[in-house]
Amino acid sequence: MVRHLVLWALKPEEKDHADRIARELRQKFQSLLGVVDGLEAVELGRNYAGGDYDLVLNCMFATKEAAQAYQTHPAHLAVKSVIHTLICARTSADYEL
C-alpha cells in the first residue's frame, strides 16, 4: 500500500471560498475511485488548524506503480488543471505502508 499526501495553499483571493472549494474538490477526487486503477481511497479536507496550507489530499494506492500511473491518468490531469487555477503553493509526500 502507498499513501500519497498533498497539501495546497489557496491563492489569497480564494481563501474566503475555502469550504466550498474543499467540497467541490472532494467530489472531483472521489469521482476518480473506480476510474483510476489501483486508487483505493481518497480523502480531501480543509486544514482548520492554521499554518501555510489550506487543503489536504490523502490518497491510498495498491502499489507504487498505481501511484505513478495516477500522475498521468487523464481523469487526474483534468482535476489537477482545476486545482492549479486555485492555488499558489503545493507540497507532497509519498510513503509505503
Secondary structure, 3 states (H helix, E strand, C coil): CEEEEEEEEECHHHHHHHHHHHHHHHHHHHCCCCCCCCEEEEEEEECCCCCCCCEEEEEEECCHHHHHHHCCCHHHHHHHHHHCCCEEEEEEEEEEC
